[in-house]
Each structure stands twice: as structure tokens, then as C-alpha cells.
Amino acid sequence: MGAVGLAIALAGCKTLPPPLPPSQWTPQERRGAAVFEADCARCHYPTSTRSLHGPGLQALTKLKAMPSGAPPTDERLADRIVHGYGMMPGTEMTDSQLQDLLAYLRTL
């Protein structure tokens, strides 16, 4: 997901949509938030575009395109999460954890 930060930076001064409040999350999105906290939060801010060690992920799934020009589909995001990208290492997780995480990322 490292290159996604460039796309977020290119969004410039555009106002990004706010994240969905936790009170409105589904059970799957709650499980995904727990996966995020365990596996992603040490490098990514979920509700900011500021960089931690990797890019902030606010509105990640709402971008029209990643730097490659391709839209940030679940398939592309899953590939980056599982296999890594650039400085980001791949993360081992079950299919269920991955689906939960993707659901959570859509709330950002």
C-alpha cells in the first residue's frame, strides 16, 4: 500500500470524505479494525493521510486511482497486503482476516 500514499498526496487540498464512525460499523468491519490494529497500525494511520512509517490510509478506497492509474480495488489492495509493495512487507493472514480488513478499509 506504500504507493497509495502518493495518490493521497496528489489529492492535494481536496477534502477527503470522513471515515465511517465506529458506532456504524458492521461486525465484519469491527473484526477488520482489530486486524488493522494488530497488523497495520504500527505503520499506518487509519484516519489521516499523514505518514507514520507508511502512508496514512484515510479515504484509501475512495480514491479514483492509485499511482499506477489502476483503481484501488479489493483485489489490488489484497495483493499489496499479502505480498507487500516497496518497503511494505507482505502480511500473512487468513482469508477471513483479509476480508474483514478489506471491509474495515472501506470505512476509512
Number of C-alpha atoms within 10 A of each C-alpha: 25 20 17 22 21 13 19 24 14 12 13 9 8 9 7 17 10 12 15 13 9 12 7 10 16 13 12 17 21 18 19 24 24 17 19 22 15 10 16 17 17 12 14 23 20 23 17 17 19 17 14 13 14 21 24 24 22 25 20 26 20 16 16 13 16 21 14 10 9 10 15 20 16 16 10 13 20 20 14 19 22 15 13 16 14 10 11 16 14 15 15 12 14 10 10 12 17 21 18 21 26 24 21 25 24 16 24 20
